[in-house]
Amino acid sequence: QVQLVESGGGLVQPGGSLRLSCAASGRISSNNVMGWYRQAPGKERGLVAQMTNGGSRHYADSVKGRFTISRDNAKNTVYLQMNSLKPEDTAVYYCKFIQWPENYQTWGQGTQVTVAS
């Protein structure tokens, strides 16, 4: 099993920045992808950004140019740098870990991000 610990959420004004971190521990293989999803009240959870341990990145259109995902494979940690935050970015952000070939998946506990004046 793999455990995820998230940190870095909070309250920020529009235009501000936050950095989320998600550290994975446990039985981690060399083939995995770590990413961030978010869920706002009344909406479905959706992908924000993800990155493979090989360095391939994918972003939702709504965050391109504002958010940057990065990883430290030695620490099994993924980061999400969020700049130019908007009120519509307000959501609970969840870290997700997927490992193959067994297609093992697990989620973090979630961290609240609130963008408001």
N, C-alpha and C positions, 0 to 999 in steps of 0.2 A: 504494500500500500504506500501511497504518497500523501503527505500532509502539506497543506498550504497555509501560510500565515501572511496576511495582508496588512499594510499600514499606509498612512499618508493622506487619508481623506480629511475633510474638514469644510469650513465655511470660507468662501473667498468672494471678493467683489468681481463684478463683470470686468473682463480684461485682465484679470489676474492669472496666476499660475499655481499649480499644485503638482506634486510628484508622488505617484503611487508606487509601492513596492510589493512584491509577492515572492516570498521565499519558499521553495519546495524542499522537502526532506523525505527520506525513506528509500524505497527501492526504485531508483531512477536509472533508466537505461539511456543509451546514447541516441535513441530516436524518439524525439518528443517535440511537442509544440506547446508553448505557453502563451496565454492571451488574456485580454480583458474584455469583459462584456459589461453591459449596464442595463438597468431596469428602472424606469421612472414609474411613478404611481399610475396605475391604470393602463400601463403599456407592457408589451412583451419584452423579454430580455433579448438584447441584440448584441452582435459583435461590434466592438470598438476597434480593436487591433490585436494581431497575433504575430508571433515570431517563432520560427523553428530554431532548434539548436544549431542548425547550419547557417542561420542568418537571413533566411527568407522572411520578408515582412508583408503584411497585408493590413490595410486600413479601411474602415468605413468611410464612404464619401464625405459624410458630415464632419469628420475630424481631420481630413487630409490637410496638411499645411499648418495645422495647429498642434496636433499631438504627435509625439514620437515615442515609439516603443524600442526598448533596448534590453539586452540580456547580459548577465555575467554568468557564463556557463560553469565556471569554477565554483561559484556560490549557488548555482541553481536558482538564480533570482532574476525575475523580470521586472522591468520598470516601465512606467508610463508617465512621461513628461507632458503635462497638459498646459498649454499656453493660450492666451487670448480666450479665456473661458467665457462662455455665454450662459445665461439663465437656462437655456434648453439643455445644457450639459448636466443639469442637476439630476442625480440618480444615485442608486446604489450600484457601486462598481464591484464586479466579481472577477476574481482571477480563476482561470480554467487551465487545467493541465491534461494533455492527452499524450499517451504513449503507445507506440506500436512496436511490433505487429499485433500485440494482444488487444489493441484498442481500449486500453484502460483509460478512464476519464474520472476526474474529480474536480470539485469546486472549492474555492475559498469561502470564508464566512460572509464576505461582503464588507465594503466600507462606503460610508455615505459621503458624497460630494454635493455640496450645496453652493450654488452661484447666485448671490443676491446682494443688493445694495444695503 
